[in-house]
Amino acid sequence: MRANVGDMLIIQGHVVGRRARKGEIIGVRDPEGAPPYLVRFGDGHEQLVYPGPDARIEPGTAG
């Protein structure tokens, strides 16, 4: 998994009825874009995340 600052991290829910968590990647420690990522979620919470197999990256908008 590779990401850049500005990309979105989507983590799928494991419980029926629980929505996916979506957050903006605001920090990437590895120069090649490998995890962990500092992510800001929609509620403003920031967390260092090591994404699992239930996560995917969506490219951010350029500009």
ChimeraX attribute file (.defattr): number of C-alpha atoms within 10 A of each C-alpha:
attribute: neighborCount
match mode: 1-to-1
recipient: residues
	/A:1	12
	/A:2	14
	/A:3	23
	/A:4	22
	/A:5	16
	/A:6	18
	/A:7	20
	/A:8	22
	/A:9	24
	/A:10	18
	/A:11	18
	/A:12	16
	/A:13	13
	/A:14	10
	/A:15	8
	/A:16	6
	/A:17	7
	/A:18	9
	/A:19	11
	/A:20	14
	/A:21	13
	/A:22	20
	/A:23	23
	/A:24	23
	/A:25	24
	/A:26	17
	/A:27	19
	/A:28	20
	/A:29	12
	/A:30	13
	/A:31	7
	/A:32	11
	/A:33	15
	/A:34	14
	/A:35	17
	/A:36	17
	/A:37	24
	/A:38	19
	/A:39	24
	/A:40	19
	/A:41	17
	/A:42	11
	/A:43	8
	/A:44	9
	/A:45	9
	/A:46	15
	/A:47	15
	/A:48	15
	/A:49	13
	/A:50	11
	/A:51	16
	/A:52	10
	/A:53	8
	/A:54	11
	/A:55	16
	/A:56	16
	/A:57	19
	/A:58	14
	/A:59	13
	/A:60	15
	/A:61	8
	/A:62	6
	/A:63	3
